[in-house]
Amino acid sequence: MEAQRADLAAFVERTLRLDDAAVIRLRARSGGLLSAWVATSFDVLASRVVAGSVRPPDLSVGADALARGLATMAGSGYVDPGYAMDAAWRGALPPESGFTHLDDVPARLMLDLAQRGAQLAKAHGSAHGPPVSLLDQEVLRVSSNDVSVGVPMRCVFALTAMGFLPSAPEDVGVEEMVRVRALPAWLRIDARFGSVYRRRGDPALVLR
């Protein structure tokens, strides 16, 4: 129980660092699991799965209220997530399954890309963050059979900003991989501590 609380609390803490007014969506999954979702400032969804349950089975709450509830969690394991904010969540969530596995990429490569991107963002960014041209830059391309998908820098930034990869290269073994999967409408990247999702193609043309 304590490990699950710590995992979810780490996700919420990272969320608040990016946006102190963020909304987190909690959804029940099969097998006694619970997924937490946030729409990051990189226009990328981030998700972490922990053991637990939520009532109702799909609930959006303020990240700040959830953080307070986790900090005062009773011995029963019950967490008061605060008031429901379902109307504040915009956009659809990707499906839980059905993704095609394209390739596994060394985690160290992702960290290297993130560090180089951070240097460019520092040199060319503004008070509003990294330039859109940098965020949209394709930094990696993976393929399997006839499916080829580009990975934009915004996904790499989201992985590291949410703490889904260790921040120091020495904490990442050479054998550690990041899994890249896709659907026609979604790109999914799974790392050690969580996953990020990005819509593919022109969002206006994607069927929801």
LINWOWO-V571270 format. One record per residue. RES is the residue in one letter. SS is DSSP state (a for helix, b for strand, c for the rest). OMEGA is omega in whole degrees, 0 to 359 (* if undefined). D_CENTER is the distance of its C-alpha to the mean C-alpha in Angstrom with 1 decimal. Layout:
# LINWOWO-V571270
res={RES RES}
ss={SS SS}
omega={OMEGA OMEGA}
d_center={D_CENTER D_CENTER}
This chain:
# LINWOWO-V571270
res={M E A Q R A D L A A F V E R T L R L D D A A V I R L R A R S G G L L S A W V A T S F D V L A S R V V A G S V R P P D L S V G A D A L A R G L A T M A G S G Y V D P G Y A M D A A W R G A L P P E S G F T H L D D V P A R L M L D L A Q R G A Q L A K A H G S A H G P P V S L L D Q E V L R V S S N D V S V G V P M R C V F A L T A M G F L P S A P E D V G V E E M V R V R A L P A W L R I D A R F G S V Y R R R G D P A L V L R}
ss={c a a a a a a a a a a a a a a a a a c c c c b b b b b b b c c c b b b b b b b c c c c c b b b b b b b c c c c c c b b b b b a a a a a a a a a c c c c c c c c c c c c b c a a a c c c c c c c c c c c b b b b b b b a a a a a a a a a a a a a a a a a a c b c c b c c a a a a c c b b b b b b b c c b b b b b b a a a a a a a a a c c c c c c c a a a c c c c c b b b b b b c c c b b b b b b c c b b b b b b c c c a a a c c c}
omega={181 179 179 177 181 179 181 179 178 177 181 179 178 178 182 177 181 184 183 176 185 175 179 180 180 181 176 176 178 177 178 181 181 177 176 184 171 174 185 179 178 185 178 175 176 184 174 182 177 174 180 179 180 176 357 186 177 189 175 183 176 181 180 179 179 178 179 179 179 181 182 183 180 180 179 183 180 179 174 184 183 184 175 178 186 182 182 179 179 177 181 174 177 177 181 186 177 182 176 178 182 183 172 184 178 180 179 177 178 179 179 178 180 181 178 177 179 178 178 179 179 182 188 182 180 178 180 179 181 177 181 180 178 181 183 181 177 184 183 175 179 182 175 184 184 180 179 186 175 178 180 180 182 177 178 177 181 178 183 180 179 178 181 172 173 185 183 180 181 178 181 179 181 182 182 184 171 186 179 180 183 166 177 184 186 167 181 178 182 177 187 188 180 184 173 184 179 177 178 176 179 182 181 183 181 178 181 *}
d_center={22.3 21.9 19.4 17.2 17.7 16.8 13.5 12.5 14.3 12.4 9.0 11.2 13.0 10.2 9.4 13.2 13.7 11.9 13.7 16.3 16.7 13.2 13.3 11.2 12.0 13.2 14.5 17.0 16.9 19.9 21.1 20.6 16.8 14.5 10.9 9.1 7.1 6.9 7.9 7.5 10.8 10.1 10.3 6.9 5.0 1.7 4.3 7.0 10.5 13.7 17.3 18.7 19.7 19.6 22.5 22.3 19.9 17.7 17.5 15.8 16.7 16.6 14.4 17.6 19.6 17.2 17.3 21.1 21.3 19.5 21.9 24.9 24.0 27.4 28.7 28.3 24.5 24.4 22.0 22.9 19.7 21.9 22.9 21.2 19.7 19.1 20.7 18.2 15.4 15.8 14.8 14.4 11.8 12.0 14.4 13.8 16.1 18.3 16.1 18.4 17.9 18.7 18.6 17.5 17.1 18.1 15.5 18.2 18.2 14.6 15.5 18.7 17.1 14.9 18.2 20.2 18.0 18.1 21.8 22.1 20.1 22.5 25.5 24.7 22.3 23.6 23.0 20.5 18.3 18.2 20.3 18.9 20.9 19.0 15.5 16.9 18.7 18.3 18.1 18.0 19.4 19.3 21.7 23.3 26.6 26.6 22.9 21.7 18.3 17.5 14.3 14.1 13.7 11.1 8.6 10.2 10.1 6.4 6.4 9.4 9.0 6.5 9.1 7.7 11.0 14.3 15.4 18.9 20.0 22.6 20.1 18.9 21.5 22.7 22.1 18.3 16.5 13.1 13.5 13.3 14.0 14.9 16.7 19.0 16.7 13.1 11.7 9.4 8.6 8.8 9.4 11.5 9.4 6.2 4.8 3.6 6.6 9.4 12.7 15.6 19.0 20.4 18.5 22.1 23.1 20.4 21.7 19.7}
